[in-house]
Amino acid sequence: MEITNLNTKKEISICDSLTVKYGKINIIIFPDWSQPEDSLTLELEQAIKTVITHPDSKQMTLFIDTNGISEDDANLVLSVVAMNLLIEDFDITVGCEITLLEKLDESGRQAISAFLHARIVLETENSQELALFKIENIPAYEIKNFSNIQLGQLVFDLSNRLFEEERWQEAIAQYQIFLEMHPGDAEIYWRLSQCYRNLNLLDKYFHALQTGIKLYPTEARLHFSLIIDLRRNGLTQEAILSAENACKLLPDDYTFQILKYLTVPTIYNNQEEITFYRQRYIQGLQNLIQHTTLKTLQERNSALASIGRLTNFYLSYQAQNDVDLQRQYGQLVHKIMAANFSQWDVPLSIPKLQPQQKIRIGYASHYLHSYSGTLWLIGWLHYCDRQNFEIYCYYTGTQPDPVTQQFQNYSDVFHHIPYNLPAACEQIIADKLHILVFPEIGMDPQTMQMAGLRLAPLQCVAWGHPVTTGLPTIDYFLSSELMEPENAQEHYSEKLIRLPNIGVSYPKPYIPPVIKTRSDFGLKDDAVIYLCCQAPFKYLPQYDFIFAEIANRLPQAKFVFLRGTLLEPRLKRAFAAVGLNTEDYCVFLNIPERLDYLMINLLSDVYLDTFTWSGGNTTLEAIACNLPIVTCPGEFMRGRHSDSFLKMLGVTDTIAQNEAEYIEIAVKLGLDQAWRGAVAERMSQNQDRLFDDKACVAGLEAFYKQVCSKHFST
């Protein structure tokens, strides 16, 4: 028997010198070539006979591992097998194809494993090669059972295995084969869509979701993914239309009511859009409140689940005072939470302190890991007065890391309770805290749900998400005296507490030595690099002209954006307005790994802060890299972070008061290398003023004592 591939098959390179063809269904066996020839021949006959007699054998390729025998000897043995099968009247010229595998290295084994649907178990196998192949995830079938196996199941199993291994391209190929054989189900279309999403093939991603919705119009997850990612990618009207369609198909799912009424863009094409979508949100919120009923168990459960999936995160990026809208939304969240957990919607008296007892402070967050919104919290815990306070932490996230371990080390009691809202609430209640603090409210939906309940006598929020919550259950907003304007209380539903300095004790970041060059990132040595590292939704369209104006005055300017290309169409218009091309000045990179991110900071010349919502963690890391910061404080605290950092640092000459000054400072820093170096040197010398600040911790704990004492006496 000639072992070859006669039909047209797809090819895969499994090592530098070997390419094999594979079929729609690929089976492998691992014979032990060292066993006696008679038993070896018999086993091979049985395996090959099982495959070629399978009802779908024409779609199969049988791979035979030949490790432990030469190619000539393997062909000789298989020739004997072929002759025996012919004598038994088995037609071996039709049916499956057989391919020998030999001399595979580790990469070859890994490559071919992505196309293996099953292994047929032999009585005597090459155990050494089996171990090298790491085939524990490949379904194994005994010879007697293989003929009953359905092809669709084999393809389905391999598709899902590749999906779990995050081998997206290979998974797509298998899902497509499966859909050729079967109509599939909603789960298949969702998984296929996620493969495309992870490969950033957005058109195919949306098409897979839309196809799935046509076939399974009441599958909520397909609708949800489509709406959220249409919005995320700047397709706001398409997202709203999809939400309206979902409401018609799933009228009892409150999630799509929220998305229908409250969707706003992630980025705005022009300033007029901000006005339009704000008015739409105002009216939509009224409609949502009016249409919200919580009379039945189903209605209460649906509303609870829905606010556990969504927050109104993007509203606050319109650069307006959101306190009234946040109050309305906060009251709605509280109403939903109280309807579901009435036992946690009652006032709590503050526990009396017994002799030798400490004030119990709890911190609850989804983000007690390496995350920009909570890294600053480490300092509050690290420098805590242990004689007077006992620290409880409640981590509801699922990504523990070394930073999580730091939080645990600095806690007296640490609870990790992921994705279990009732359990987390019960634990907080059981611990009888005096004060519960949410480092952020507004980013994580479950945190918003918890904050809508009364789990401690006094409840506070800090500025991990620097916007008022509007929740009637949050008593105090812990902010910063350097960040807040005089009229700041007008921006909050909570009572505002201005802690000393920047209000947080931010650990000084470790900055590695420079080990890369600009060329590693496609940047020229003679360019003036302006780092623009904020998320796209922080950039409002009314300030796009600033980049073009800087470039107009400084031809060697390069603006490096680190969050993809969503801003590119807007910037093209801004640069074209002054006769320039964005391609000559703007570089769009994806978010790099942390080391590369710090390298880009170290290799840049100037950090351009965003208007109305300034950098927080990013600015602090840029300062640690001695990168000069250009900023202009905004009306609200969220636009004044960088301003406060520079004031505490004592380096204020790069703080602008308006757009014109901002441009002047940015251009001067780009042109005047000596001044730029002097600014960087002063930043380096004064870093100890900013990082690991203990004064704010003392102010925080004075507030804790004061507010507890006030309640003890009432």
C-alpha positions as CSV (number, residue, x, y, z in Angstrom):
1,M,0.0,0.0,0.0
2,E,1.4,3.4,-1.0
3,I,1.1,5.8,1.9
4,T,0.3,9.2,0.3
5,N,-2.3,12.0,0.0
6,L,-4.3,11.6,-3.2
7,N,-7.0,14.3,-2.7
8,T,-6.6,18.0,-2.4
9,K,-6.1,18.8,1.3
10,K,-5.1,21.8,3.3
11,E,-1.4,22.0,4.3
12,I,0.2,22.7,7.6
13,S,3.9,23.3,8.2
14,I,4.9,21.3,11.2
15,C,8.6,22.0,11.2
16,D,11.2,23.8,9.1
17,S,11.6,20.9,6.6
18,L,8.2,19.2,6.7
19,T,4.7,20.1,5.6
20,V,1.8,17.7,5.8
21,K,-1.7,17.8,4.4
22,Y,-4.6,17.3,6.7
23,G,-8.2,16.5,6.2
24,K,-11.5,17.7,7.5
25,I,-11.2,15.1,10.3
26,N,-7.8,14.0,11.5
27,I,-7.2,10.9,13.6
28,I,-3.9,9.8,15.1
29,I,-2.4,6.5,16.4
30,F,0.8,5.8,18.2
31,P,1.9,2.3,17.5
32,D,4.8,0.7,19.5
33,W,7.0,-0.3,16.6
34,S,9.2,-2.4,18.9
35,Q,6.6,-5.0,19.6
36,P,6.6,-8.4,17.7
37,E,5.7,-8.0,14.0
38,D,2.6,-10.2,14.2
39,S,1.0,-8.2,17.0
40,L,2.1,-4.9,15.4
41,T,0.6,-5.8,12.1
42,L,-2.7,-7.0,13.7
43,E,-3.1,-3.7,15.7
44,L,-2.4,-1.6,12.6
45,E,-4.9,-3.7,10.6
46,Q,-7.6,-3.2,13.2
47,A,-7.0,0.5,13.4
48,I,-6.9,1.2,9.7
49,K,-9.9,-1.1,9.1
50,T,-11.9,0.8,11.8
51,V,-11.2,4.1,10.1
52,I,-11.7,3.1,6.4
53,T,-15.1,1.4,7.4
54,H,-16.3,4.5,9.2
55,P,-19.4,6.0,7.4
56,D,-17.5,9.3,7.0
57,S,-14.1,7.8,6.2
58,K,-13.7,9.9,3.0
59,Q,-13.4,13.0,5.1
60,M,-10.7,11.6,7.4
61,T,-7.0,11.5,7.4
62,L,-5.2,8.9,9.6
63,F,-1.9,10.1,11.0
64,I,0.5,7.3,12.0
65,D,3.3,8.3,14.3
66,T,6.5,6.6,13.2
67,N,8.8,7.6,16.0
68,G,11.0,4.6,16.8
69,I,11.2,3.2,13.2
70,S,12.7,4.3,9.9
71,E,10.5,5.4,7.1
72,D,11.4,2.5,4.9
73,D,10.7,0.0,7.6
74,A,7.4,1.6,8.4
75,N,6.4,1.5,4.8
76,L,7.3,-2.2,4.7
77,V,5.1,-3.0,7.7
78,L,2.2,-1.0,6.2
79,S,2.6,-2.8,2.9
80,V,2.0,-6.1,4.7
81,V,-1.0,-4.5,6.4
82,A,-2.4,-3.3,3.1
83,M,-1.9,-6.8,1.5
84,N,-3.8,-8.4,4.4
85,L,-6.7,-6.0,4.1
86,L,-6.9,-6.6,0.4
87,I,-7.1,-10.3,1.0
88,E,-10.0,-9.6,3.4
89,D,-11.7,-7.7,0.5
90,F,-11.3,-4.3,2.1
91,D,-10.9,-1.6,-0.6
92,I,-8.1,0.5,0.6
93,T,-8.1,2.8,-2.5
94,V,-11.1,4.6,-1.2
95,G,-12.0,6.1,2.1
96,C,-9.5,7.8,4.4
97,E,-6.0,8.8,3.6
98,I,-3.0,7.8,5.6
99,T,0.0,10.0,6.4
100,L,3.1,9.0,8.2
101,L,4.5,11.4,10.8
102,E,8.2,11.2,11.6
103,K,10.9,13.2,13.4
104,L,8.6,15.8,14.9
105,D,10.1,18.4,17.2
106,E,8.1,20.2,19.9
107,S,6.8,23.0,17.6
108,G,5.8,20.3,15.1
109,R,3.8,18.4,17.7
110,Q,2.2,21.6,18.9
111,A,1.3,22.6,15.3
112,I,-0.4,19.3,14.3
113,S,-2.2,18.9,17.7
114,A,-4.4,21.9,16.7
115,F,-5.9,19.7,13.9
116,L,-6.2,16.4,15.7
117,H,-9.8,15.5,16.4
118,A,-9.2,12.1,18.1
119,R,-6.8,9.4,19.0
120,I,-7.5,5.7,18.5
121,V,-6.2,3.8,21.5
122,L,-4.0,0.8,20.6
123,E,-3.4,-2.1,23.0
124,T,0.3,-1.5,22.8
125,E,1.4,2.1,22.3
126,N,4.5,4.2,22.2
127,S,4.2,5.7,25.7
128,Q,7.3,7.9,25.3
129,E,5.9,9.6,22.2
130,L,2.5,9.9,23.8
131,A,4.0,11.8,26.7
132,L,5.9,14.2,24.4
133,F,2.7,14.9,22.4
134,K,0.8,16.2,25.5
135,I,-2.4,14.7,24.1
136,E,-4.4,14.6,27.3
137,N,-6.9,17.0,25.9
138,I,-7.4,15.1,22.6
139,P,-10.4,12.7,22.9
140,A,-9.3,9.0,22.9
141,Y,-11.5,6.2,21.6
142,E,-11.0,2.4,21.7
143,I,-11.1,0.7,18.3
144,K,-14.4,-1.0,19.1
145,N,-16.1,2.3,19.9
146,F,-14.7,4.5,17.1
147,S,-17.2,3.5,14.4
148,N,-20.1,5.0,16.5
149,I,-18.5,8.4,16.8
150,Q,-20.3,11.2,15.0
151,L,-18.0,13.6,13.0
152,G,-19.8,16.6,14.3
153,Q,-19.0,15.7,17.8
154,L,-15.3,15.4,16.9
155,V,-15.2,18.8,15.3
156,F,-17.2,20.4,18.1
157,D,-14.8,19.0,20.7
158,L,-11.7,20.2,18.9
159,S,-13.2,23.6,18.3
160,N,-13.9,24.1,22.0
161,R,-10.5,22.8,23.0
162,L,-8.8,25.3,20.7
163,F,-11.0,28.0,22.0
164,E,-10.1,27.2,25.6
165,E,-6.4,27.2,24.6
166,E,-6.9,30.7,23.0
167,R,-5.8,29.4,19.6
168,W,-8.2,31.6,17.8
169,Q,-7.4,31.1,14.2
170,E,-7.4,27.3,14.5
171,A,-10.6,27.4,16.4
172,I,-12.3,29.5,13.7
173,A,-11.3,26.9,11.1
174,Q,-12.9,24.1,13.2
175,Y,-16.1,26.1,14.0
176,Q,-16.5,26.8,10.3
177,I,-16.2,23.1,9.5
178,F,-18.8,22.4,12.2
179,L,-21.2,24.9,10.7
180,E,-20.8,23.3,7.3
181,M,-22.0,20.0,8.9
182,H,-24.6,21.3,11.3
183,P,-26.6,24.5,11.8
184,G,-24.9,24.9,15.2
185,D,-26.4,26.6,18.2
186,A,-26.2,30.1,19.8
187,E,-23.1,29.1,21.8
188,I,-21.2,28.2,18.6
189,Y,-21.9,31.6,17.1
190,W,-20.9,33.4,20.3
191,R,-17.6,31.5,20.5
192,L,-16.9,32.0,16.9
193,S,-17.5,35.7,17.4
194,Q,-15.1,35.8,20.3
195,C,-12.4,34.3,18.2
196,Y,-12.7,37.1,15.6
197,R,-12.8,39.6,18.4
198,N,-9.6,38.4,19.9
199,L,-8.0,38.6,16.5
200,N,-9.4,42.2,16.1
201,L,-11.3,41.1,13.0
202,L,-14.2,43.4,13.8
203,D,-16.2,43.1,10.6
204,K,-16.2,39.3,10.9
205,Y,-16.9,39.6,14.7
206,F,-20.0,41.6,14.1
207,H,-21.1,39.5,11.2
208,A,-20.9,36.3,13.4
209,L,-23.0,37.9,16.1
210,Q,-25.6,39.2,13.6
211,T,-25.8,35.8,11.9
212,G,-26.3,34.1,15.3
213,I,-29.0,36.6,16.2
214,K,-30.9,35.9,13.0
215,L,-30.9,32.2,13.8
216,Y,-31.4,32.6,17.6
217,P,-33.2,36.0,18.0
218,T,-33.8,35.5,21.8
219,E,-30.3,34.7,22.7
220,A,-29.4,37.6,25.1
221,R,-25.7,37.1,25.1
222,L,-25.4,37.6,21.4
223,H,-27.4,40.8,21.5
224,F,-25.4,42.1,24.5
225,S,-22.0,41.4,23.0
226,L,-23.1,43.1,19.7
227,I,-24.4,46.3,21.4
228,I,-21.5,46.7,23.8
229,D,-18.8,46.3,21.1
230,L,-20.6,48.4,18.5
231,R,-20.5,51.2,21.1
232,R,-16.9,50.5,22.1
233,N,-15.8,50.8,18.5
234,G,-17.5,54.1,17.9
235,L,-20.6,52.8,16.2
236,T,-23.1,54.4,18.6
237,Q,-26.2,54.7,16.4
238,E,-25.8,51.0,15.3
239,A,-25.5,50.1,19.0
240,I,-28.7,51.9,19.8
241,L,-30.6,50.4,16.9
242,S,-29.4,46.9,18.0
243,A,-30.6,47.7,21.6
244,E,-34.0,48.7,20.3
245,N,-34.2,45.5,18.3
246,A,-33.2,43.5,21.4
247,C,-35.9,45.2,23.4
248,K,-38.5,44.0,20.9
249,L,-37.2,40.5,20.9
250,L,-36.6,40.3,24.6
251,P,-39.1,42.7,26.2
252,D,-38.7,41.3,29.7
253,D,-34.9,41.7,29.8
254,Y,-34.2,45.0,31.7
255,T,-30.6,45.0,30.4
256,F,-31.7,46.1,26.9
257,Q,-34.0,48.7,28.4
258,I,-30.9,50.3,30.0
259,L,-28.9,50.0,26.8
260,K,-31.8,51.4,24.7
261,Y,-32.3,54.5,26.9
262,L,-28.8,55.2,28.3
263,T,-26.3,54.4,25.6
264,V,-23.9,57.3,25.0
265,P,-20.8,57.2,22.7
266,T,-17.4,56.1,23.9
267,I,-15.9,58.9,21.7
268,Y,-17.6,61.8,20.1
269,N,-17.1,62.9,16.4
270,N,-17.8,66.5,17.2
271,Q,-18.9,68.8,20.0
272,E,-22.5,68.9,18.8
273,E,-22.7,65.1,19.5
274,I,-22.0,65.7,23.1
275,T,-25.1,68.0,23.4
276,F,-27.2,65.6,21.4
277,Y,-26.4,62.5,23.4
278,R,-26.6,64.3,26.7
279,Q,-30.1,65.4,26.0
280,R,-30.9,61.9,24.8
281,Y,-29.6,60.5,28.0
282,I,-31.6,62.9,30.1
283,Q,-34.8,62.0,28.4
284,G,-33.8,58.3,28.3
285,L,-33.2,58.2,32.0
286,Q,-36.6,59.6,32.7
287,N,-38.2,57.0,30.4
288,L,-36.2,54.2,32.1
289,I,-37.3,55.3,35.5
290,Q,-40.9,55.6,34.5
291,H,-40.9,52.1,32.8
292,T,-39.2,50.4,35.7
293,T,-41.5,48.2,37.6
294,L,-40.4,45.8,40.4
295,K,-43.7,44.3,41.4
296,T,-43.0,40.7,40.4
297,L,-40.1,38.4,41.3
298,Q,-39.2,38.2,37.6
299,E,-39.1,42.0,37.3
300,R,-36.9,42.3,40.4
301,N,-34.5,39.5,39.3
302,S,-34.2,41.0,35.8
303,A,-33.5,44.5,37.0
304,L,-30.9,43.1,39.6
305,A,-29.1,41.0,36.9
306,S,-29.1,44.0,34.5
307,I,-27.4,46.5,36.8
308,G,-25.0,43.7,37.6
309,R,-23.9,43.8,34.0
310,L,-23.7,47.6,33.3
311,T,-22.8,50.9,34.8
312,N,-23.3,54.4,33.4
313,F,-19.5,54.8,33.1
314,Y,-19.3,56.8,29.9
315,L,-21.7,59.6,30.9
316,S,-19.1,61.4,33.0
317,Y,-16.8,61.8,30.0
318,Q,-19.0,64.7,28.6
319,A,-17.2,67.2,30.9
320,Q,-20.3,68.5,32.6
321,N,-21.7,68.5,36.2
322,D,-23.4,65.1,36.5
323,V,-24.6,65.4,40.0
324,D,-28.3,65.6,39.2
325,L,-28.3,62.8,36.7
326,Q,-26.2,60.7,39.0
327,R,-28.7,61.2,41.8
328,Q,-31.5,60.0,39.6
329,Y,-29.5,57.0,38.4
330,G,-28.3,56.3,42.0
331,Q,-31.9,56.4,43.3
332,L,-32.9,53.9,40.6
333,V,-30.0,51.5,41.5
334,H,-30.9,51.8,45.2
335,K,-34.5,51.1,44.5
336,I,-33.6,47.9,42.6
337,M,-31.2,46.8,45.3
338,A,-33.7,47.5,48.1
339,A,-36.4,45.6,46.2
340,N,-34.2,42.5,46.1
341,F,-32.4,42.8,49.4
342,S,-34.7,44.6,51.8
343,Q,-32.9,43.2,54.8
344,W,-29.9,45.4,53.8
345,D,-31.8,48.6,53.3
346,V,-32.1,49.6,56.9
347,P,-30.1,52.1,58.9
348,L,-27.3,50.5,61.0
349,S,-26.2,51.9,64.3
350,I,-22.5,52.3,64.7
351,P,-21.0,49.6,67.1
352,K,-19.8,51.0,70.4
353,L,-16.1,50.7,70.9
354,Q,-15.2,48.5,73.9
355,P,-12.0,49.0,75.8
356,Q,-9.0,47.9,73.7
357,Q,-11.1,47.7,70.6
358,K,-10.2,49.4,67.4
359,I,-12.2,51.1,64.7
360,R,-13.0,48.6,62.0
361,I,-12.5,49.9,58.5
362,G,-13.5,47.8,55.4
363,Y,-12.4,48.3,51.9
364,A,-14.4,46.5,49.2
365,S,-13.4,46.4,45.5
366,H,-13.3,44.3,42.4
367,Y,-9.9,45.7,41.7
368,L,-7.6,44.7,44.6
369,H,-5.0,43.7,42.1
370,S,-2.6,45.6,39.8
371,Y,-5.1,48.2,38.5
372,S,-4.8,51.9,38.1
373,G,-8.0,52.7,40.0
374,T,-6.8,51.1,43.2
375,L,-3.0,51.0,43.3
376,W,-3.0,54.2,45.4
377,L,-5.0,52.3,48.1
378,I,-1.9,50.3,49.1
379,G,-0.5,53.4,50.8
380,W,-3.6,53.9,53.0
381,L,-3.2,50.4,54.3
382,H,0.6,50.3,54.5
383,Y,0.8,53.4,56.7
384,C,-2.3,52.6,58.7
385,D,-2.2,53.3,62.5
386,R,-2.5,49.7,63.7
387,Q,-3.1,50.8,67.3
388,N,-6.4,52.4,66.5
389,F,-7.7,50.8,63.3
390,E,-8.4,47.3,62.1
391,I,-8.4,46.7,58.4
392,Y,-10.8,44.4,56.6
393,C,-10.5,43.9,52.8
394,Y,-13.1,42.4,50.5
395,Y,-11.8,41.4,47.1
396,T,-14.6,40.5,44.7
397,G,-12.4,40.2,41.5
398,T,-11.0,37.2,39.8
399,Q,-7.4,38.2,38.9
400,P,-5.3,37.9,42.1
401,D,-1.7,38.8,41.6
402,P,1.3,40.1,43.7
403,V,-0.5,43.4,44.3
404,T,-3.4,41.4,45.8
405,Q,-0.9,39.7,48.1
406,Q,0.2,43.2,49.3
407,F,-3.4,44.1,50.1
408,Q,-3.7,40.8,52.0
409,N,-0.4,41.5,53.9
410,Y,-1.6,44.9,55.0
411,S,-5.0,43.7,56.1
412,D,-6.0,42.3,59.5
413,V,-8.7,40.3,57.7
414,F,-8.8,39.6,54.0
415,H,-11.8,38.0,52.2
416,H,-11.7,36.9,48.6
417,I,-15.3,36.5,47.5
418,P,-15.5,36.6,43.6
419,Y,-18.8,36.9,41.8
420,N,-21.1,36.2,44.7
421,L,-22.9,39.4,45.7
422,P,-25.0,37.9,48.6
423,A,-22.0,36.2,50.1
424,A,-19.9,39.4,50.0
425,C,-22.7,41.4,51.5
426,E,-23.3,38.8,54.3
427,Q,-19.6,38.8,55.2
428,I,-19.4,42.6,55.4
429,I,-22.5,42.6,57.6
430,A,-21.1,39.9,59.8
431,D,-17.9,41.8,60.3
432,K,-19.8,44.7,61.9
433,L,-17.7,47.4,60.4
434,H,-17.7,51.0,61.6
435,I,-16.9,52.4,58.2
436,L,-17.0,50.7,54.7
437,V,-15.0,52.4,52.0
438,F,-15.4,51.7,48.2
439,P,-12.1,52.8,46.5
440,E,-14.2,53.2,43.3
441,I,-17.8,53.2,42.3
442,G,-18.9,53.4,38.7
443,M,-16.6,51.0,36.9
444,D,-17.5,47.6,38.2
445,P,-21.3,46.7,38.2
446,Q,-21.2,44.5,41.3
447,T,-19.5,47.2,43.3
448,M,-22.2,49.5,42.3
449,Q,-24.8,47.0,43.5
450,M,-23.1,46.6,46.9
451,A,-22.8,50.3,47.3
452,G,-26.6,50.6,46.7
453,L,-27.1,48.8,50.0
454,R,-26.5,49.7,53.6
455,L,-23.8,47.3,54.7
456,A,-22.1,49.5,57.3
457,P,-23.2,52.5,59.5
458,L,-21.0,54.8,57.5
459,Q,-20.2,54.3,53.8
460,C,-17.6,56.2,51.8
461,V,-16.3,56.3,48.3
462,A,-12.8,57.4,47.2
463,W,-11.7,58.8,43.8
464,G,-10.7,55.6,42.0
465,H,-13.5,56.7,39.7
466,P,-13.6,60.4,40.3
467,V,-17.3,61.1,39.9
468,T,-20.1,61.4,42.4
469,T,-22.1,58.2,42.8
470,G,-25.5,59.7,43.3
471,L,-26.3,56.8,45.6
472,P,-28.3,57.7,48.8
473,T,-26.4,55.0,50.6
474,I,-23.0,56.6,50.2
475,D,-22.3,59.2,52.9
476,Y,-18.9,60.7,52.1
477,F,-16.7,61.3,49.1
478,L,-13.0,61.1,50.0
479,S,-11.2,63.5,47.8
480,S,-8.1,65.8,47.8
481,E,-7.6,69.4,48.9
482,L,-5.3,70.1,46.0
483,M,-7.7,68.7,43.4
484,E,-11.0,70.3,44.3
485,P,-12.1,73.8,43.3
486,E,-13.8,76.1,45.8
487,N,-17.3,75.1,44.7
488,A,-16.6,71.4,44.6
489,Q,-19.5,70.4,47.0
490,E,-21.9,71.3,44.2
491,H,-20.5,68.4,42.2
492,Y,-21.3,65.7,44.8
493,S,-24.4,64.0,46.3
494,E,-22.1,62.8,49.1
495,K,-20.6,65.1,51.7
496,L,-17.1,66.0,50.3
497,I,-14.1,65.3,52.5
498,R,-10.9,67.1,51.3
499,L,-7.9,65.0,52.5
500,P,-4.5,66.6,52.7
501,N,-2.4,67.0,49.5
502,I,-3.5,64.6,46.7
503,G,-5.5,62.5,49.2
504,V,-3.7,59.3,48.5
505,S,-0.4,57.7,49.4
506,Y,0.8,56.5,46.0
507,P,3.7,54.0,46.2
508,K,6.7,55.2,44.2
509,P,6.8,53.0,41.0
510,Y,9.8,51.0,40.1
511,I,11.2,52.4,36.9
512,P,13.7,50.0,35.1
513,P,16.8,51.2,33.3
514,V,16.4,52.1,29.6
515,I,17.0,48.8,27.7
516,K,15.3,49.7,24.4
517,T,15.6,52.3,21.8
518,R,13.1,54.4,19.8
519,S,13.7,52.3,16.8
520,D,12.2,49.3,18.7
521,F,8.9,51.2,18.5
522,G,9.3,52.6,15.0
523,L,10.2,56.1,16.3
524,K,12.9,58.3,14.9
525,D,15.8,59.6,17.1
526,D,15.4,63.2,15.9
527,A,11.7,63.4,16.5
528,V,10.2,65.3,19.5
529,I,8.0,62.6,21.0
530,Y,4.8,63.7,22.7
531,L,3.2,60.9,24.7
532,C,-0.6,60.8,24.5
533,C,-1.4,57.7,26.5
534,Q,-4.9,58.2,27.8
535,A,-7.9,56.1,26.8
536,P,-9.7,57.4,23.7
537,F,-12.8,58.4,25.6
538,K,-10.8,61.0,27.5
539,Y,-10.1,63.0,24.4
540,L,-13.0,65.4,23.5
541,P,-13.2,66.7,19.9
542,Q,-13.1,70.4,20.8
543,Y,-9.4,69.9,21.8
544,D,-8.2,68.0,18.7
545,F,-6.9,71.3,17.1
546,I,-4.2,71.5,19.8
547,F,-2.3,68.6,18.3
548,A,-2.4,70.1,14.9
549,E,-1.3,73.5,16.2
550,I,1.7,72.0,18.0
551,A,2.7,70.2,14.8
552,N,2.2,73.3,12.8
553,R,4.8,75.1,15.0
554,L,7.1,72.1,15.5
555,P,7.5,70.0,12.3
556,Q,9.5,67.3,14.0
557,A,6.7,66.6,16.5
558,K,5.4,63.0,16.8
559,F,2.3,62.3,18.8
560,V,2.3,58.7,20.2
561,F,-1.2,57.3,21.0
562,L,-1.3,54.0,22.8
563,R,-4.9,52.9,22.6
564,G,-5.4,52.0,19.0
565,T,-6.8,54.0,16.1
566,L,-10.3,55.2,17.2
567,L,-9.2,58.8,17.3
568,E,-7.6,58.7,13.9
569,P,-10.6,59.9,11.8
570,R,-11.1,63.0,14.1
571,L,-7.4,63.8,14.1
572,K,-7.2,63.6,10.3
573,R,-9.9,66.3,10.1
574,A,-8.0,68.5,12.6
575,F,-4.7,68.2,10.9
576,A,-6.2,68.7,7.4
577,A,-7.8,72.0,8.7
578,V,-4.2,73.4,8.9
579,G,-2.9,71.7,5.8
580,L,-1.2,68.8,7.5
581,N,-1.4,65.0,7.3
582,T,-1.8,62.9,10.4
583,E,0.4,60.2,8.9
584,D,3.4,62.6,9.2
585,Y,2.8,63.3,12.9
586,C,0.7,60.7,14.6
587,V,1.7,57.2,15.6
588,F,-1.0,54.8,16.8
589,L,0.1,51.8,18.9
590,N,-1.8,49.3,20.9
591,I,-1.5,49.1,24.7
592,P,2.0,47.6,25.2
593,E,3.1,45.3,28.0
594,R,4.1,47.1,31.1
595,L,7.9,47.1,30.4
596,D,7.4,48.5,26.9
597,Y,4.9,51.1,28.3
598,L,7.6,52.3,30.7
599,M,10.2,52.3,28.0
600,I,8.0,54.6,25.8
601,N,7.7,56.9,28.8
602,L,11.4,57.0,29.2
603,L,12.1,57.5,25.5
604,S,9.5,60.3,25.1
605,D,10.2,64.0,25.4
606,V,6.9,65.4,26.7
607,Y,3.7,64.0,28.2
608,L,0.5,65.7,27.0
609,D,-2.3,65.5,29.5
610,T,-5.9,65.4,28.5
611,F,-8.3,68.3,29.0
612,T,-11.4,67.9,31.3
613,W,-10.3,64.4,32.5
614,S,-6.6,64.3,33.2
615,G,-4.3,61.3,33.8
616,G,-4.1,59.8,37.2
617,N,-2.0,56.6,37.4
618,T,-0.4,57.4,34.0
619,T,0.7,60.9,35.1
620,L,2.2,59.5,38.3
621,E,4.2,57.0,36.3
622,A,5.3,59.6,33.9
623,I,6.5,61.7,36.8
624,A,8.4,58.7,38.1
625,C,10.1,58.6,34.6
626,N,10.9,62.3,34.9
627,L,8.9,63.0,31.8
628,P,7.7,66.7,31.7
629,I,3.9,67.0,32.0
630,V,1.8,69.6,30.2
631,T,-1.6,70.0,31.8
632,C,-4.5,72.4,32.1
633,P,-6.8,72.0,35.1
634,G,-10.5,71.6,34.4
635,E,-13.7,72.6,36.1
636,F,-14.1,69.3,38.0
637,M,-11.8,67.2,40.2
638,R,-11.4,64.6,37.4
639,G,-9.7,67.2,35.3
640,R,-7.3,68.4,38.0
641,H,-5.3,65.3,38.9
642,S,-2.1,66.2,37.0
643,D,-2.4,69.8,38.2
644,S,-2.4,68.6,41.8
645,F,0.5,66.2,41.3
646,L,2.7,69.0,39.8
647,K,1.8,71.4,42.5
648,M,2.7,68.9,45.2
649,L,5.9,68.2,43.3
650,G,6.7,72.0,43.1
651,V,7.0,72.0,39.3
652,T,4.2,74.3,38.2
653,D,5.7,76.0,35.2
654,T,4.2,73.4,32.8
655,I,0.6,74.0,34.1
656,A,-1.4,76.0,31.6
657,Q,-4.5,78.1,32.3
658,N,-6.1,77.8,28.9
659,E,-5.6,76.1,25.5
660,A,-3.3,78.8,24.1
661,E,-0.9,78.5,27.1
662,Y,-1.0,74.7,26.8
663,I,0.1,74.9,23.2
664,E,2.9,77.5,24.0
665,I,4.2,75.3,26.8
666,A,4.1,72.1,24.7
667,V,5.9,73.8,21.8
668,K,8.5,75.4,24.1
669,L,9.3,72.1,25.8
670,G,9.7,70.5,22.3
671,L,12.0,73.3,21.0
672,D,14.0,74.1,24.2
673,Q,15.9,71.0,25.1
674,A,17.8,72.7,27.9
675,W,14.5,73.8,29.6
676,R,13.0,70.4,29.1
677,G,16.0,68.9,30.8
678,A,15.8,71.4,33.7
679,V,12.1,70.5,34.2
680,A,12.9,66.8,34.2
681,E,15.7,67.4,36.7
682,R,13.5,69.3,39.2
683,M,10.9,66.5,38.9
684,S,13.6,64.0,39.7
685,Q,14.8,65.9,42.8
686,N,11.3,66.5,44.2
687,Q,9.7,63.1,43.8
688,D,9.8,62.3,47.5
689,R,7.3,65.2,48.1
690,L,4.7,63.3,46.0
691,F,5.1,59.6,46.5
692,D,4.4,57.6,49.7
693,D,2.8,60.7,51.3
694,K,1.9,60.0,55.0
695,A,0.1,63.3,55.6
696,C,-2.9,62.3,53.7
697,V,-3.1,59.0,55.7
698,A,-3.0,61.0,58.9
699,G,-5.8,63.2,57.6
700,L,-7.8,60.2,56.5
701,E,-7.6,58.6,59.9
702,A,-8.4,61.8,61.7
703,F,-11.6,61.9,59.6
704,Y,-12.4,58.3,60.6
705,K,-11.9,59.1,64.3
706,Q,-13.9,62.3,64.0
707,V,-16.9,60.8,62.2
708,C,-17.0,57.8,64.5
709,S,-16.8,59.9,67.6
710,K,-19.7,62.0,66.3
711,H,-21.9,59.0,65.9
712,F,-20.8,57.4,69.2
713,S,-22.1,60.6,71.0
714,T,-25.5,60.6,69.2
